[in-house]
Amino acid sequence: MKTVSIALYCEGNTDRRFLPPIITRTARRLLDRFERYDVEVLPIRPIEVVAKKQKASIVMAARQAAGDHILIIHADADHPDAYKARLERFEPGYQSVQRSRGAICKDVLPVIPVQAIEAWMLADHEQLRLAIGTKMEAHALGIPEKARMVESIARPKQKLREAVQKAYASRPKRKREVDIDFLYQLLGEQLKLDRLDEVPAYQQFVFDLTKALERLGFIPRIFLF
């Protein structure tokens, strides 16, 4: 059995709960499309570094991931333009990694949600409704029914919190406290990937991960988008 090792550098603790299952499931799905059942996706390895600038953080993370096949760098766009975020927050560090010598992981790729990771959590309103225990429709919760629309939400974390608040409004007062922390890992594990397939930022991530798996020889170089 062959194995693929993926490391992940995240911006925050909640992202570390949501992204690993998403990445694992995405990689597994890509391998399965090519019937690469002989390749196991190892548990995502979190990378923690302390640096004042994103460029330095990426280089330090890549050195820590020297023994891994792939390093994924998470950076919320905090902006409606993911391309601009990629140029400003990922490319400088990536280019420094490519110029670096010694033990370092050079298969580095970004995951850049627009505007923030919580937008992806809103992509599957059916799983979200199950997770928070409500039968309210998406429009009543104030979230888009079409997954591709989640990137148009300016403050997705606030929108997620508001949706939970609306779902809890009919509960007894003592049970209305809004806590969304439990949703990150739960939705990471249960959110349907075919819903995320409609989200442009996720499409870009799938493309980048596909190319990395191709370069490393885990899948053939024939996958077309």
FENHU-V16937 format. One record per pair of residues at least 24 apart in sequence whose ideal C-beta (glycine too) atoms are under 8 Angstrom apart, sorted by the first residue. I is the first residue (numbers start at 0). J is the second residue. Records with the same first field share a line. If there is no record, write none. Layout:
I=J / J
//
This chain:
0=37 / 38 / 39
1=37 / 38 / 39 / 217
2=38 / 39 / 40 / 41
3=30 / 38 / 39 / 40 / 41 / 68 / 69 / 212 / 215 / 217
4=41 / 44 / 66 / 67 / 68 / 69
5=40 / 41 / 43 / 44 / 67 / 68 / 69 / 70 / 71
6=43 / 44 / 45 / 46 / 60 / 63 / 64 / 67 / 69 / 70 / 71 / 104
7=43 / 44 / 45 / 46 / 70 / 71 / 73
8=45 / 46 / 47 / 48 / 56 / 57 / 60 / 64 / 70 / 71 / 72 / 73
9=45 / 73
10=73 / 74 / 75
13=116 / 180 / 183
14=73 / 116 / 183
15=45
16=183 / 184 / 187
17=116 / 119 / 120 / 183 / 184 / 186 / 187
18=43 / 71 / 73 / 110 / 116 / 187
19=43 / 45 / 187
20=184 / 187 / 188
21=119 / 187 / 190 / 192 / 195
22=71 / 110 / 208
24=192
25=192 / 204 / 205 / 208
26=208 / 212
28=192
29=205 / 208 / 209 / 212 / 218 / 222
30=212 / 217 / 218
32=218 / 222
33=218 / 219 / 222
35=217 / 218
38=217
46=70
53=88 / 89 / 91 / 92
54=91 / 92 / 95
55=92
56=92
57=89 / 91 / 92 / 93 / 95 / 96 / 107
58=92 / 95 / 96 / 99 / 103
61=96 / 99 / 103 / 104 / 105 / 107
62=99 / 101 / 102 / 103 / 104
64=103 / 104
65=102 / 103 / 104
66=104
67=104
68=104 / 106 / 211 / 215
69=104 / 106 / 107 / 108 / 208 / 211 / 215
70=104 / 106 / 107 / 108
71=107 / 108 / 109 / 110 / 208
72=107 / 108 / 109 / 110
73=109 / 110 / 111 / 116
74=109 / 110 / 111
75=111 / 112 / 114 / 115 / 116
76=111 / 112 / 113 / 114 / 115 / 200
77=114 / 115
78=113 / 114
79=113 / 114 / 150 / 151 / 153
80=113
81=111 / 112 / 113 / 199 / 200 / 203
84=111 / 113
85=109 / 111
106=211 / 214 / 215
108=204 / 207 / 208 / 210 / 211
109=204 / 207
110=200 / 204
111=200 / 203 / 204
112=200 / 201
113=150 / 199 / 200
114=150 / 152 / 153 / 154 / 155
115=154 / 155 / 156
117=155 / 156 / 158 / 159
118=149 / 150 / 152 / 155 / 198 / 200
119=149 / 190 / 195 / 198 / 200 / 201
120=155 / 159 / 182 / 183 / 186 / 190
121=149 / 152 / 155 / 158 / 159 / 162
122=146 / 149 / 190 / 194 / 195 / 197 / 198 / 201
123=186 / 190 / 191 / 194 / 195
125=191
126=186 / 189 / 190 / 191 / 194
127=162 / 182 / 186
128=166
129=189
130=182 / 185 / 186 / 189
131=162 / 163 / 166 / 167 / 182
132=166
133=166
135=165 / 166
139=165
140=165 / 166
141=165
145=197
146=194 / 195 / 196 / 197 / 198
147=197 / 198 / 199
149=198
150=198 / 199 / 200
//
